[in-house]
Amino acid sequence: MFFKKTKPAGPIDYIIVGLGNPGKKYEGTRHNAGFAAIEALAESGGVRVNRVKFKSLCGEMTVDGKKLLLLMPQTFMNNSGEAVREALSFYKLPPENCVVICDDVTLDVGTVRIRRKGSDGGQRGMRSIITLCGSEQFPRIKIGVGQKPHPEYDLAAWVLSRFTKEEAPAIIKAAKDAADAALLIADGQIDKAMNDFSR
């Protein structure tokens, strides 16, 4: 995919949000798979996500004429909707123009699943977005981070744990695939994104 490394001068056409928790303490954890995808997208486009706005770290890129805002909310996962609501309101965009990338504990590590819309599926960041924005119409990309080792394992401890060395290659690939899928969705090609990357 060809990237024009020019800074958008006008309004944003699409927002791509990766969910996670801010700070070094949470780097590389399962819950930060969304952040990893945004970082992969920014790297592929040669842009930085370091401007503070909308309670988030932001970056802008233009791809095939579309102006995209990359968003990494700094509100902590459970309040992600605060950042997304502010950004959507500022740019006067509908939920359909905002792709949300998040972790999913029901999917195997490295699995990518794309949905046009739907419920939060138990993901609290997604729940916050749906609740505060009053809509389920967000396209979303779920990155599998693996199920708990056993039913009694604390879910919070699991999502805040880090990937093993054996899991690392799969999650790196999934983050890149999610980034590519997000670009297709922003280009109006969600069917292609689902066919190419959902597995």
C-alpha positions, 0 to 999 in steps of 0.5 A: 500500500502506498503512503503519502507522508504528508500532514493532513491540513483539513478535517479528518475522514476516519479515526482509527483507535487502538485500545490499551492502558498508558504507561510503561507498566502496561507495555507489551501486555495482552490488554495493549494489543490495540496500542500495538496495532496503532504503533504498527500502522504508524510505523508503516506510514512513517508517522508518529503518534505523540501529539496530545489531544482528546485525552489521547496520543494522536497522529495523522496520516494520509492514505490514498487521499483519505485523512486518518487520525490515529488515536491511542486513548490515555484514559485507561481501558475502562474509560476509552469512550471519553477519548473516542466521544471527544474525537468524534464530536470534534470532527463531526464524524459518525460511529461508522467512520471510527475503527476500534482495535482491541484485544479479545480473550476468547480468541487464540493468540494472533487471531484477527476477527473483524466485525461491522458493528455489535455489542461489546462482547465483554471488552470494557473499553469497547463497552465504554465507547458504545455507552458514551457514544450511544451507538454499536455501529463501530466497525471493530478489529479484535486481536486474539490474546488467548484465553485464561489458563484455567477458569479460576484464573483472575481475568484482570491479571490475565489481560495485564500479563505479557505475551510469552516469547513463543507467542510474540511472533503471532501477536506481532503479525496480528498487530500488522494485519490489524493495521492493514485491515484498518486501512482497508476499512477506512477505504470502504473495503470492509468486505475485503478486510474481512476476507483477507484478515479474519480467521 
